[in-house]
Amino acid sequence: QVQLEESGGGLVQPGDSLRLSCAASGFAFHLYAMGWYRQTPEKERELVAGISISGDTTAYADSVKGRFTISRDNAKNTLTLQMHSLKPDDTAVYYCNANYYDVDYWGKGTLVAVSS
């Protein structure tokens, strides 16, 4: 059974940091490109950060470049998103995604709320 379980979300103040984790199981994690997406009621789901199967290549949305860092541990089947200098615009439900060609797996999401 494929599972992607996000954790680490919460309510923080502007400027704070937060670390999201995604625990993967039930599939060959090391063969899948991984990514973090986010969605709000007002916007479509958008890619925040992506990482290649080896972890050598990463990509970020312009809005989070320099503030967020994506990483993965293929030995532990985990994906991480380190977020710094959080802004109210970062408020969203964050989803973990695994992709292999035309196969996509999604987690249920974790809420990040940035508010003073």
N, CA, C and O atoms as a GROMACS GRO file, in nm:
protein
  464
    1GLN      N    1   0.083  -0.119   0.000
    1GLN     CA    2   0.000   0.000   0.000
    1GLN      C    3   0.088   0.125   0.000
    1GLN      O    4   0.172   0.144   0.088
    2VAL      N    5   0.066   0.209  -0.099
    2VAL     CA    6   0.144   0.331  -0.111
    2VAL      C    7   0.097   0.432  -0.006
    2VAL      O    8  -0.022   0.456   0.011
    3GLN      N    9   0.194   0.489   0.064
    3GLN     CA   10   0.163   0.594   0.160
    3GLN      C   11   0.264   0.706   0.153
    3GLN      O   12   0.385   0.681   0.147
    4LEU      N   13   0.215   0.827   0.154
    4LEU     CA   14   0.297   0.946   0.170
    4LEU      C   15   0.234   1.024   0.285
    4LEU      O   16   0.121   1.070   0.276
    5GLU      N   17   0.308   1.037   0.392
    5GLU     CA   18   0.253   1.101   0.512
    5GLU      C   19   0.334   1.225   0.547
    5GLU      O   20   0.450   1.216   0.588
    6GLU      N   21   0.271   1.341   0.530
    6GLU     CA   22   0.335   1.468   0.563
    6GLU      C   23   0.321   1.498   0.713
    6GLU      O   24   0.225   1.458   0.778
    7SER      N   25   0.419   1.571   0.763
    7SER     CA   26   0.414   1.617   0.902
    7SER      C   27   0.496   1.745   0.915
    7SER      O   28   0.576   1.778   0.827
    8GLY      N   29   0.475   1.816   1.024
    8GLY     CA   30   0.555   1.934   1.051
    8GLY      C   31   0.485   2.066   1.030
    8GLY      O   32   0.541   2.171   1.061
    9GLY      N   33   0.364   2.063   0.978
    9GLY     CA   34   0.293   2.188   0.958
    9GLY      C   35   0.249   2.250   1.089
    9GLY      O   36   0.257   2.188   1.195
   10GLY      N   37   0.202   2.373   1.080
   10GLY     CA   38   0.154   2.440   1.200
   10GLY      C   39   0.135   2.588   1.178
   10GLY      O   40   0.145   2.638   1.066
   11LEU      N   41   0.106   2.657   1.287
   11LEU     CA   42   0.086   2.801   1.284
   11LEU      C   43   0.214   2.869   1.332
   11LEU      O   44   0.262   2.843   1.443
   12VAL      N   45   0.268   2.957   1.249
   12VAL     CA   46   0.390   3.029   1.284
   12VAL      C   47   0.373   3.176   1.251
   12VAL      O   48   0.277   3.216   1.184
   13GLN      N   49   0.466   3.256   1.299
   13GLN     CA   50   0.464   3.399   1.272
   13GLN      C   51   0.552   3.432   1.152
   13GLN      O   52   0.643   3.356   1.119
   14PRO      N   53   0.526   3.544   1.087
   14PRO     CA   54   0.613   3.585   0.975
   14PRO      C   55   0.759   3.591   1.020
   14PRO      O   56   0.791   3.640   1.128
   15GLY      N   57   0.846   3.539   0.932
   15GLY     CA   58   0.988   3.536   0.964
   15GLY      C   59   1.034   3.408   1.030
   15GLY      O   60   1.155   3.383   1.039
   16ASP      N   61   0.941   3.327   1.076
   16ASP     CA   62   0.977   3.202   1.142
   16ASP      C   63   1.020   3.096   1.041
   16ASP      O   64   1.007   3.113   0.920
   17SER      N   65   1.070   2.986   1.094
   17SER     CA   66   1.110   2.871   1.014
   17SER      C   67   1.024   2.751   1.050
   17SER      O   68   0.969   2.740   1.159
   18LEU      N   69   1.016   2.660   0.952
   18LEU     CA   70   0.939   2.538   0.972
   18LEU      C   71   1.000   2.429   0.886
   18LEU      O   72   1.052   2.456   0.778
   19ARG      N   73   0.992   2.307   0.934
   19ARG     CA   74   1.048   2.194   0.859
   19ARG      C   75   0.938   2.093   0.835
   19ARG      O   76   0.881   2.038   0.929
   20LEU      N   77   0.910   2.067   0.710
   20LEU     CA   78   0.812   1.966   0.674
   20LEU      C   79   0.882   1.836   0.638
   20LEU      O   80   0.990   1.836   0.580
   21SER      N   81   0.819   1.726   0.675
   21SER     CA   82   0.872   1.595   0.640
   21SER      C   83   0.764   1.513   0.571
   21SER      O   84   0.645   1.532   0.594
   22CYS      N   85   0.809   1.421   0.487
   22CYS     CA   86   0.719   1.330   0.419
   22CYS      C   87   0.778   1.190   0.430
   22CYS      O   88   0.888   1.163   0.382
   23ALA      N   89   0.705   1.102   0.494
   23ALA     CA   90   0.749   0.963   0.509
   23ALA      C   91   0.681   0.880   0.402
   23ALA      O   92   0.558   0.878   0.392
   24ALA      N   93   0.760   0.810   0.322
   24ALA     CA   94   0.708   0.733   0.210
   24ALA      C   95   0.721   0.584   0.236
   24ALA      O   96   0.816   0.538   0.299
   25SER      N   97   0.623   0.509   0.187
   25SER     CA   98   0.628   0.364   0.199
   25SER      C   99   0.541   0.301   0.092
   25SER      O  100   0.451   0.366   0.038
   26GLY      N  101   0.568   0.175   0.062
   26GLY     CA  102   0.485   0.101  -0.032
   26GLY      C  103   0.525   0.113  -0.178
   26GLY      O  104   0.456   0.060  -0.264
   27PHE      N  105   0.633   0.182  -0.206
   27PHE     CA  106   0.682   0.193  -0.344
   27PHE      C  107   0.833   0.216  -0.341
   27PHE      O  108   0.891   0.242  -0.236
   28ALA      N  109   0.894   0.208  -0.458
   28ALA     CA  110   1.040   0.223  -0.468
   28ALA      C  111   1.077   0.370  -0.467
   28ALA      O  112   1.098   0.432  -0.571
   29PHE      N  113   1.085   0.424  -0.348
   29PHE     CA  114   1.106   0.568  -0.328
   29PHE      C  115   1.225   0.619  -0.409
   29PHE      O  116   1.219   0.727  -0.467
   30HIS      N  117   1.333   0.542  -0.414
   30HIS     CA  118   1.456   0.590  -0.478
   30HIS      C  119   1.442   0.602  -0.630
   30HIS      O  120   1.531   0.659  -0.694
   31LEU      N  121   1.336   0.552  -0.687
   31LEU     CA  122   1.314   0.562  -0.832
   31LEU      C  123   1.223   0.678  -0.870
   31LEU      O  124   1.204   0.705  -0.988
   32TYR      N  125   1.167   0.745  -0.771
   32TYR     CA  126   1.069   0.849  -0.796
   32TYR      C  127   1.128   0.988  -0.775
   32TYR      O  128   1.194   1.013  -0.675
   33ALA      N  129   1.102   1.077  -0.871
   33ALA     CA  130   1.125   1.218  -0.844
   33ALA      C  131   1.023   1.263  -0.740
   33ALA      O  132   0.909   1.216  -0.738
   34MET      N  133   1.065   1.352  -0.655
   34MET     CA  134   0.978   1.395  -0.545
   34MET      C  135   0.958   1.546  -0.549
   34MET      O  136   1.041   1.620  -0.600
   35GLY      N  137   0.847   1.588  -0.493
   35GLY     CA  138   0.822   1.732  -0.490
   35GLY      C  139   0.728   1.770  -0.378
   35GLY      O  140   0.656   1.688  -0.322
   36TRP      N  141   0.732   1.898  -0.347
   36TRP     CA  142   0.637   1.959  -0.255
   36TRP      C  143   0.549   2.055  -0.334
   36TRP      O  144   0.599   2.139  -0.410
   37TYR      N  145   0.421   2.042  -0.316
   37TYR     CA  146   0.323   2.131  -0.376
   37TYR      C  147   0.245   2.200  -0.264
   37TYR      O  148   0.245   2.155  -0.150
   38ARG      N  149   0.180   2.308  -0.300
   38ARG     CA  150   0.093   2.374  -0.204
   38ARG      C  151  -0.033   2.425  -0.271
   38ARG      O  152  -0.035   2.451  -0.392
   39GLN      N  153  -0.137   2.440  -0.192
   39GLN     CA  154  -0.265   2.483  -0.246
   39GLN      C  155  -0.342   2.562  -0.142
   39GLN      O  156  -0.339   2.530  -0.023
   40THR      N  157  -0.410   2.666  -0.190
   40THR     CA  158  -0.501   2.743  -0.106
   40THR      C  159  -0.638   2.740  -0.172
   40THR      O  160  -0.650   2.702  -0.288
   41PRO      N  161  -0.742   2.779  -0.099
   41PRO     CA  162  -0.876   2.782  -0.160
   41PRO      C  163  -0.884   2.877  -0.280
   41PRO      O  164  -0.970   2.860  -0.368
   42GLU      N  165  -0.794   2.975  -0.283
   42GLU     CA  166  -0.800   3.075  -0.391
   42GLU      C  167  -0.714   3.038  -0.511
   42GLU      O  168  -0.734   3.093  -0.620
   43LYS      N  169  -0.620   2.948  -0.494
   43LYS     CA  170  -0.526   2.917  -0.601
   43LYS      C  171  -0.522   2.768  -0.632
   43LYS      O  172  -0.555   2.684  -0.548
   44GLU      N  173  -0.483   2.739  -0.754
   44GLU     CA  174  -0.462   2.600  -0.792
   44GLU      C  175  -0.336   2.547  -0.724
   44GLU      O  176  -0.250   2.624  -0.679
   45ARG      N  177  -0.326   2.415  -0.716
   45ARG     CA  178  -0.208   2.355  -0.658
   45ARG      C  179  -0.085   2.393  -0.740
   45ARG      O  180  -0.086   2.383  -0.863
   46GLU      N  181   0.020   2.436  -0.672
   46GLU     CA  182   0.140   2.478  -0.742
   46GLU      C  183   0.262   2.404  -0.688
   46GLU      O  184   0.268   2.365  -0.571
   47LEU      N  185   0.359   2.386  -0.778
   47LEU     CA  186   0.483   2.323  -0.739
   47LEU      C  187   0.567   2.422  -0.659
   47LEU      O  188   0.593   2.533  -0.705
   48VAL      N  189   0.609   2.381  -0.542
   48VAL     CA  190   0.695   2.465  -0.458
   48VAL      C  191   0.841   2.430  -0.480
   48VAL      O  192   0.926   2.518  -0.499
   49ALA      N  193   0.871   2.300  -0.478
   49ALA     CA  194   1.009   2.254  -0.494
   49ALA      C  195   1.007   2.110  -0.542
   49ALA      O  196   0.920   2.031  -0.507
   50GLY      N  197   1.107   2.077  -0.624
   50GLY     CA  198   1.120   1.941  -0.674
   50GLY      C  199   1.262   1.894  -0.661
   50GLY      O  200   1.356   1.974  -0.657
   51ILE      N  201   1.279   1.761  -0.656
   51ILE     CA  202   1.412   1.704  -0.642
   51ILE      C  203   1.420   1.576  -0.722
   51ILE      O  204   1.325   1.498  -0.728
   52SER      N  205   1.536   1.555  -0.785
   52SER     CA  206   1.557   1.437  -0.868
   52SER      C  207   1.574   1.313  -0.782
   52SER      O  208   1.581   1.320  -0.660
   53ILE      N  209   1.578   1.198  -0.849
   53ILE     CA  210   1.584   1.071  -0.775
   53ILE      C  211   1.712   1.060  -0.692
   53ILE      O  212   1.711   1.000  -0.585
   54SER      N  213   1.819   1.117  -0.741
   54SER     CA  214   1.946   1.109  -0.667
   54SER      C  215   1.960   1.222  -0.566
   54SER      O  216   2.042   1.215  -0.474
   55GLY      N  217   1.881   1.325  -0.585
   55GLY     CA  218   1.892   1.442  -0.499
   55GLY      C  219   1.989   1.546  -0.552
   55GLY      O  220   2.008   1.651  -0.489
   56ASP      N  221   2.052   1.518  -0.665
   56ASP     CA  222   2.153   1.610  -0.718
   56ASP      C  223   2.092   1.736  -0.780
   56ASP      O  224   2.155   1.841  -0.784
   57THR      N  225   1.970   1.723  -0.828
   57THR     CA  226   1.906   1.834  -0.896
   57THR      C  227   1.781   1.877  -0.821
   57THR      O  228   1.697   1.795  -0.785
   58THR      N  229   1.771   2.006  -0.799
   58THR     CA  230   1.654   2.062  -0.733
   58THR      C  231   1.601   2.181  -0.813
   58THR      O  232   1.673   2.242  -0.891
   59ALA      N  233   1.476   2.210  -0.792
   59ALA     CA  234   1.413   2.324  -0.858
   59ALA      C  235   1.313   2.386  -0.762
   59ALA      O  236   1.251   2.317  -0.681
   60TYR      N  237   1.297   2.519  -0.774
   60TYR     CA  238   1.212   2.591  -0.680
   60TYR      C  239   1.124   2.692  -0.754
   60TYR      O  240   1.163   2.747  -0.857
   61ALA      N  241   1.007   2.714  -0.700
   61ALA     CA  242   0.926   2.824  -0.748
   61ALA      C  243   0.998   2.954  -0.716
   61ALA      O  244   1.067   2.964  -0.614
   62ASP      N  245   0.982   3.053  -0.801
   62ASP     CA  246   1.051   3.180  -0.781
   62ASP      C  247   1.017   3.241  -0.645
   62ASP      O  248   1.100   3.307  -0.583
   63SER      N  249   0.896   3.219  -0.600
   63SER     CA  250   0.849   3.280  -0.477
   63SER      C  251   0.917   3.226  -0.352
   63SER      O  252   0.911   3.288  -0.246
   64VAL      N  253   0.983   3.110  -0.363
   64VAL     CA  254   1.046   3.051  -0.245
   64VAL      C  255   1.197   3.035  -0.258
   64VAL      O  256   1.263   2.990  -0.165
   65LYS      N  257   1.252   3.072  -0.373
   65LYS     CA  258   1.396   3.058  -0.394
   65LYS      C  259   1.473   3.136  -0.289
   65LYS      O  260   1.442   3.251  -0.259
   66GLY      N  261   1.573   3.071  -0.233
   66GLY     CA  262   1.654   3.135  -0.131
   66GLY      C  263   1.598   3.122   0.009
   66GLY      O  264   1.666   3.155   0.106
   67ARG      N  265   1.474   3.076   0.020
   67ARG     CA  266   1.412   3.062   0.153
   67ARG      C  267   1.383   2.916   0.187
   67ARG      O  268   1.391   2.875   0.303
   68PHE      N  269   1.350   2.837   0.086
   68PHE     CA  270   1.315   2.696   0.107
   68PHE      C  271   1.424   2.606   0.052
   68PHE      O  272   1.491   2.640  -0.046
   69THR      N  273   1.441   2.490   0.116
   69THR     CA  274   1.536   2.390   0.069
   69THR      C  275   1.471   2.253   0.074
   69THR      O  276   1.420   2.210   0.178
   70ILE      N  277   1.473   2.186  -0.039
   70ILE     CA  278   1.419   2.050  -0.046
   70ILE      C  279   1.534   1.951  -0.039
   70ILE      O  280   1.641   1.974  -0.095
   71SER      N  281   1.510   1.840   0.029
   71SER     CA  282   1.612   1.736   0.036
   71SER      C  283   1.542   1.600   0.053
   71SER      O  284   1.424   1.592   0.087
   72ARG      N  285   1.619   1.495   0.028
   72ARG     CA  286   1.564   1.361   0.041
   72ARG      C  287   1.668   1.267   0.098
   72ARG      O  288   1.789   1.288   0.083
   73ASP      N  289   1.619   1.163   0.164
   73ASP     CA  290   1.706   1.059   0.216
   73ASP      C  291   1.652   0.926   0.162
   73ASP      O  292   1.553   0.873   0.212
   74ASN      N  293   1.718   0.874   0.060
   74ASN     CA  294   1.670   0.751  -0.003
   74ASN      C  295   1.687   0.629   0.086
   74ASN      O  296   1.620   0.528   0.066
   75ALA      N  297   1.775   0.637   0.183
   75ALA     CA  298   1.792   0.526   0.277
   75ALA      C  299   1.677   0.520   0.377
   75ALA      O  300   1.642   0.412   0.427
   76LYS      N  301   1.619   0.636   0.406
   76LYS     CA  302   1.510   0.642   0.504
   76LYS      C  303   1.375   0.667   0.440
   76LYS      O  304   1.273   0.677   0.509
   77ASN      N  305   1.373   0.677   0.307
   77ASN     CA  306   1.247   0.703   0.235
   77ASN      C  307   1.176   0.827   0.287
   77ASN      O  308   1.055   0.825   0.313
   78THR      N  309   1.251   0.933   0.302
   78THR     CA  310   1.192   1.056   0.353
   78THR      C  311   1.227   1.175   0.264
   78THR      O  312   1.334   1.182   0.203
   79LEU      N  313   1.134   1.267   0.260
   79LEU     CA  314   1.149   1.392   0.186
   79LEU      C  315   1.130   1.505   0.286
   79LEU      O  316   1.044   1.497   0.374
   80THR      N  317   1.209   1.609   0.271
   80THR     CA  318   1.204   1.720   0.366
   80THR      C  319   1.196   1.853   0.293
   80THR      O  320   1.251   1.869   0.184
   81LEU      N  321   1.127   1.945   0.354
   81LEU     CA  322   1.125   2.083   0.304
   81LEU      C  323   1.156   2.175   0.421
   81LEU      O  324   1.074   2.191   0.513
   82GLN      N  325   1.272   2.235   0.417
   82GLN     CA  326   1.312   2.332   0.520
   82GLN      C  327   1.269   2.470   0.472
   82GLN      O  328   1.308   2.514   0.364
   83MET      N  329   1.189   2.537   0.552
   83MET     CA  330   1.136   2.668   0.514
   83MET      C  331   1.183   2.774   0.611
   83MET      O  332   1.167   2.760   0.733
   84HIS      N  333   1.240   2.880   0.558
   84HIS     CA  334   1.286   2.994   0.639
   84HIS      C  335   1.215   3.121   0.594
   84HIS      O  336   1.157   3.128   0.486
   85SER      N  337   1.222   3.220   0.680
   85SER     CA  338   1.166   3.353   0.648
   85SER      C  339   1.025   3.342   0.594
   85SER      O  340   0.992   3.400   0.490
   86LEU      N  341   0.944   3.269   0.662
   86LEU     CA  342   0.808   3.245   0.615
   86LEU      C  343   0.726   3.373   0.609
   86LEU      O  344   0.741   3.463   0.692
   87LYS      N  345   0.641   3.378   0.509
   87LYS     CA  346   0.557   3.495   0.484
   87LYS      C  347   0.410   3.453   0.489
   87LYS      O  348   0.379   3.335   0.472
   88PRO      N  349   0.321   3.548   0.512
   88PRO     CA  350   0.178   3.512   0.508
   88PRO      C  351   0.136   3.447   0.377
   88PRO      O  352   0.048   3.361   0.375
   89ASP      N  353   0.200   3.488   0.266
   89ASP     CA  354   0.167   3.428   0.136
   89ASP      C  355   0.207   3.281   0.126
   89ASP      O  356   0.165   3.212   0.033
   90ASP      N  357   0.287   3.232   0.220
   90ASP     CA  358   0.324   3.090   0.221
   90ASP      C  359   0.215   3.004   0.285
   90ASP      O  360   0.224   2.881   0.283
   91THR      N  361   0.116   3.067   0.340
   91THR     CA  362   0.006   2.993   0.402
   91THR      C  363  -0.065   2.907   0.298
   91THR      O  364  -0.112   2.956   0.196
   92ALA      N  365  -0.072   2.778   0.325
   92ALA     CA  366  -0.131   2.682   0.231
   92ALA      C  367  -0.129   2.543   0.293
   92ALA      O  368  -0.068   2.520   0.397
   93VAL      N  369  -0.197   2.452   0.227
   93VAL     CA  370  -0.179   2.311   0.257
   93VAL      C  371  -0.067   2.260   0.168
   93VAL      O  372  -0.071   2.277   0.046
   94TYR      N  373   0.032   2.198   0.228
   94TYR     CA  374   0.149   2.150   0.156
   94TYR      C  375   0.137   1.998   0.136
   94TYR      O  376   0.110   1.923   0.229
   95TYR      N  377   0.159   1.958   0.011
   95TYR     CA  378   0.145   1.817  -0.026
   95TYR      C  379   0.278   1.760  -0.074
   95TYR      O  380   0.356   1.826  -0.143
   96CYS      N  381   0.301   1.639  -0.037
   96CYS     CA  382   0.416   1.562  -0.084
   96CYS      C  383   0.374   1.485  -0.210
   96CYS      O  384   0.265   1.427  -0.214
   97ASN      N  385   0.459   1.485  -0.310
   97ASN     CA  386   0.428   1.416  -0.436
   97ASN      C  387   0.545   1.327  -0.478
   97ASN      O  388   0.662   1.363  -0.464
   98ALA      N  389   0.509   1.210  -0.529
   98ALA     CA  390   0.608   1.119  -0.588
   98ALA      C  391   0.569   1.095  -0.733
   98ALA      O  392   0.453   1.066  -0.763
   99ASN      N  393   0.666   1.108  -0.822
   99ASN     CA  394   0.637   1.095  -0.965
   99ASN      C  395   0.734   1.001  -1.034
   99ASN      O  396   0.855   1.008  -1.015
  100TYR      N  397   0.676   0.910  -1.115
  100TYR     CA  398   0.756   0.820  -1.198
  100TYR      C  399   0.683   0.808  -1.330
  100TYR      O  400   0.582   0.738  -1.340
  101TYR      N  401   0.734   0.876  -1.431
  101TYR     CA  402   0.668   0.884  -1.562
  101TYR      C  403   0.523   0.931  -1.544
  101TYR      O  404   0.502   1.044  -1.501
  102ASP      N  405   0.426   0.849  -1.575
  102ASP     CA  406   0.286   0.893  -1.565
  102ASP      C  407   0.220   0.849  -1.435
  102ASP      O  408   0.097   0.852  -1.423
  103VAL      N  409   0.299   0.811  -1.340
  103VAL     CA  410   0.246   0.769  -1.210
  103VAL      C  411   0.270   0.879  -1.108
  103VAL      O  412   0.383   0.926  -1.093
  104ASP      N  413   0.167   0.919  -1.039
  104ASP     CA  414   0.178   1.019  -0.933
  104ASP      C  415   0.113   0.968  -0.806
  104ASP      O  416   0.002   0.916  -0.808
  105TYR      N  417   0.183   0.984  -0.697
  105TYR     CA  418   0.128   0.957  -0.565
  105TYR      C  419   0.126   1.086  -0.485
  105TYR      O  420   0.214   1.170  -0.498
  106TRP      N  421   0.022   1.100  -0.402
  106TRP     CA  422   0.006   1.223  -0.323
  106TRP      C  423  -0.021   1.188  -0.177
  106TRP      O  424  -0.085   1.089  -0.144
  107GLY      N  425   0.031   1.273  -0.092
  107GLY     CA  426  -0.005   1.266   0.048
  107GLY      C  427  -0.134   1.342   0.072
  107GLY      O  428  -0.191   1.400  -0.020
  108LYS      N  429  -0.179   1.342   0.196
  108LYS     CA  430  -0.304   1.410   0.231
  108LYS      C  431  -0.283   1.556   0.265
  108LYS      O  432  -0.380   1.632   0.276
  109GLY      N  433  -0.159   1.596   0.282
  109GLY     CA  434  -0.129   1.737   0.306
  109GLY      C  435  -0.112   1.774   0.452
  109GLY      O  436  -0.165   1.708   0.542
  110THR      N  437  -0.038   1.881   0.473
  110THR     CA  438  -0.021   1.937   0.606
  110THR      C  439  -0.035   2.089   0.596
  110THR      O  440   0.019   2.150   0.504
  111LEU      N  441  -0.107   2.148   0.688
  111LEU     CA  442  -0.137   2.289   0.682
  111LEU      C  443  -0.025   2.373   0.743
  111LEU      O  444   0.019   2.350   0.856
  112VAL      N  445   0.020   2.471   0.665
  112VAL     CA  446   0.114   2.571   0.715
  112VAL      C  447   0.041   2.705   0.715
  112VAL      O  448  -0.007   2.750   0.611
  113ALA      N  449   0.033   2.766   0.830
  113ALA     CA  450  -0.034   2.896   0.843
  113ALA      C  451   0.065   2.996   0.900
  113ALA      O  452   0.122   2.976   1.007
  114VAL      N  453   0.085   3.105   0.827
  114VAL     CA  454   0.179   3.209   0.868
  114VAL      C  455   0.099   3.335   0.897
  114VAL      O  456   0.043   3.397   0.807
  115SER      N  457   0.096   3.372   1.022
  115SER     CA  458   0.015   3.487   1.062
  115SER      C  459   0.069   3.548   1.190
  115SER      O  460   0.121   3.478   1.277
  116SER      N  461   0.056   3.680   1.199
  116SER     CA  462   0.097   3.749   1.321
  116SER      C  463  -0.022   3.764   1.415
  116SER      O  464  -0.008   3.820   1.524
   0.00000   0.00000   0.00000
